[in-house]
Amino acid sequence: MSARIGFIGTGRFARFLTAVLDRDGAAAPVTLSPRNAATAAELAAAHGAVVAESNAAVIDASDIVLLTTRAEHGVKPAEGLNWRADQTAVSLVGGLALGDLAAAVAPAKAVKAMTSYAAAHVPCPFLIYPEDAAARALGERFGAVHALDDERAFEAAAAMPVFFALLLGLLAEGEGWCVDQGVAPELARAQTVAGLRGLAALVEEAGEGGLAPLVETMATPGGLTEGGIADLQRHAAMAPWRAAMDRILARALGER
Ligand SMILES: NC(=O)c1ccc[n+]([C@@H]2O[C@H](COP(=O)([O-])OP(=O)(O)OC[C@H]3O[C@@H](n4cnc5c(N)ncnc54)[C@H](OP(=O)(O)O)[C@@H]3O)[C@@H](O)[C@H]2O)c1
């Protein structure tokens, strides 16, 4: 029988995760914490989820409990509950330290995990730290599971969906620039979406290896792309992106 899954934190991310778990029709319905009654009712109707009376009732009814509250709540939502040694608490809260989680959920096992909201649409890696059989079995329902043995590396890999949120802003910049030159907004959007899809296809087709060499293959010697790359390099345009990611990682690790 598959593990019974509960959620503490019935918000936007729980909605994505519940939708993915519901694809596996044979599994038991998930149990949700009652706070945020509107989303809980929506997920009960859409995916047959069970809305518990309290966080304590979620713990009682589950083998694996996913923590999907916001970082500002810390470990409080998981504290003071009747955790059992045969349970695994899996935190998907960005930047929650494993040690703090472990103390809050003892004697249950504590694991950090991350996947992307995009898991509802495309297969996404499911990251776990540290390795754990129950968390791995859960993650396999989402996509390829990657167990990391270092918290810094885990948080860096987990930060990539944030990078993509920033990238969306960059794409919007290109779209907006196009409109400013007199292109109709619908066409500017179509060009942006087509470019994004084309890029994904190119990367898929290239298979293994890093992406940096692909940038060069897109630049004809002496052409417009090559000139654009040189311009960006002259202005050290990647430096603020690296600095932003460094700050995001430091925050996730509680270093600032
Ligand atoms: N959204 C995403 O795509 C995404 C992707 C990756 C990771 N995450 C991570 O997932 C976590 C949740 O994000 P979200 O976007 O789903 O936030 P959200 O929509 O605000 O959902 C969090 C829910 O937890 C509830 N909550 C707060 N304290 C609680 C408690 N003691 N017991 C039970 N429920 C409690 C909140 O209620 P109130 O609103 O009443 O406080 C809210 O309904 C964050 O840590 C985020 O870093 C999210």
The ligand as an SDF file (V2000), in Angstrom:
LIG
                    3D

 48 52  0  0  0  0  0  0  0  0999 V2000
    4.2280   28.6360   -4.9300 N   0  0  0  0  0  0  0  0  0  0  0  0
    5.2350   27.9930   -5.5110 C   0  0  0  0  0  0  0  0  0  0  0  0
    5.2800   27.8220   -6.7380 O   0  0  0  0  0  0  0  0  0  0  0  0
    6.3760   27.4280   -4.6970 C   0  0  0  0  0  0  0  0  0  0  0  0
    7.4080   26.7790   -5.3540 C   0  0  0  0  0  0  0  0  0  0  0  0
    8.4310   26.2210   -4.6260 C   0  0  0  0  0  0  0  0  0  0  0  0
    8.4150   26.3250   -3.2510 C   0  0  0  0  0  0  0  0  0  0  0  0
    7.4160   26.9760   -2.6150 N   0  0  0  0  0  0  0  0  0  0  0  0
    7.4630   27.0420   -1.1590 C   0  0  0  0  0  0  0  0  0  0  0  0
    6.2410   26.5370   -0.6580 O   0  0  0  0  0  0  0  0  0  0  0  0
    5.9030   27.2400    0.5220 C   0  0  0  0  0  0  0  0  0  0  0  0
    4.4550   27.7030    0.4170 C   0  0  0  0  0  0  0  0  0  0  0  0
    4.3430   28.6180   -0.6550 O   0  0  0  0  0  0  0  0  0  0  0  0
    2.9130   28.9990   -1.2100 P   0  0  0  0  0  0  0  0  0  0  0  0
    3.1410   29.8240   -2.4000 O   0  0  0  0  0  0  0  0  0  0  0  0
    2.0680   27.7860   -1.3020 O   0  0  0  0  0  0  0  0  0  0  0  0
    2.3690   29.9200    0.0260 O   0  0  0  0  0  0  0  0  0  0  0  0
    0.8560   30.1490    0.4310 P   0  0  0  0  0  0  0  0  0  0  0  0
   -0.0180   30.1330   -0.7720 O   0  0  0  0  0  0  0  0  0  0  0  0
    0.8320   31.3610    1.3110 O   0  0  0  0  0  0  0  0  0  0  0  0
    0.4880   28.8590    1.3000 O   0  0  0  0  0  0  0  0  0  0  0  0
    0.9170   28.6400    2.6010 C   0  0  0  0  0  0  0  0  0  0  0  0
   -0.2940   28.2900    3.4530 C   0  0  0  0  0  0  0  0  0  0  0  0
    0.1340   27.8770    4.7400 O   0  0  0  0  0  0  0  0  0  0  0  0
   -0.8210   28.3780    5.6820 C   0  0  0  0  0  0  0  0  0  0  0  0
   -0.3150   28.3520    7.0400 N   0  0  0  0  0  0  0  0  0  0  0  0
    0.3950   29.2920    7.7170 C   0  0  0  0  0  0  0  0  0  0  0  0
    0.6460   28.8780    8.9830 N   0  0  0  0  0  0  0  0  0  0  0  0
    0.0510   27.6680    9.1140 C   0  0  0  0  0  0  0  0  0  0  0  0
   -0.0670   26.7580   10.1740 C   0  0  0  0  0  0  0  0  0  0  0  0
    0.4550   26.9930   11.3970 N   0  0  0  0  0  0  0  0  0  0  0  0
   -0.7350   25.6090    9.9660 N   0  0  0  0  0  0  0  0  0  0  0  0
   -1.2820   25.3200    8.7580 C   0  0  0  0  0  0  0  0  0  0  0  0
   -1.2240   26.1710    7.7120 N   0  0  0  0  0  0  0  0  0  0  0  0
   -0.5540   27.3310    7.8880 C   0  0  0  0  0  0  0  0  0  0  0  0
   -1.0620   29.7740    5.1630 C   0  0  0  0  0  0  0  0  0  0  0  0
   -2.1750   30.3660    5.7570 O   0  0  0  0  0  0  0  0  0  0  0  0
   -2.2140   31.9950    5.9210 P   0  0  0  0  0  0  0  0  0  0  0  0
   -2.1820   32.5450    4.5330 O   0  0  0  0  0  0  0  0  0  0  0  0
   -3.4830   32.2190    6.6590 O   0  0  0  0  0  0  0  0  0  0  0  0
   -0.9810   32.3930    6.7020 O   0  0  0  0  0  0  0  0  0  0  0  0
   -1.2500   29.4760    3.6730 C   0  0  0  0  0  0  0  0  0  0  0  0
   -2.5640   29.0530    3.3990 O   0  0  0  0  0  0  0  0  0  0  0  0
    6.8710   28.4090    0.6710 C   0  0  0  0  0  0  0  0  0  0  0  0
    7.7850   28.1000    1.6890 O   0  0  0  0  0  0  0  0  0  0  0  0
    7.5690   28.4840   -0.6620 C   0  0  0  0  0  0  0  0  0  0  0  0
    8.9350   28.8280   -0.5160 O   0  0  0  0  0  0  0  0  0  0  0  0
    6.3950   27.5160   -3.3010 C   0  0  0  0  0  0  0  0  0  0  0  0
  1  2  1  0
  2  3  2  0
  2  4  1  0
  4  5  1  0
  4 48  2  0
  5  6  2  0
  6  7  1  0
  7  8  2  0
  8  9  1  0
  8 48  1  0
  9 10  1  0
  9 46  1  0
 10 11  1  0
 11 12  1  0
 11 44  1  0
 12 13  1  0
 13 14  1  0
 14 15  2  0
 14 16  1  0
 14 17  1  0
 17 18  1  0
 18 19  2  0
 18 20  1  0
 18 21  1  0
 21 22  1  0
 22 23  1  0
 23 24  1  0
 23 42  1  0
 24 25  1  0
 25 26  1  0
 25 36  1  0
 26 27  1  0
 26 35  1  0
 27 28  2  0
 28 29  1  0
 29 30  1  0
 29 35  2  0
 30 31  1  0
 30 32  2  0
 32 33  1  0
 33 34  2  0
 34 35  1  0
 36 37  1  0
 36 42  1  0
 37 38  1  0
 38 39  2  0
 38 40  1  0
 38 41  1  0
 42 43  1  0
 44 45  1  0
 44 46  1  0
 46 47  1  0
M  CHG  2   8   1  16  -1
M  END
$$$$
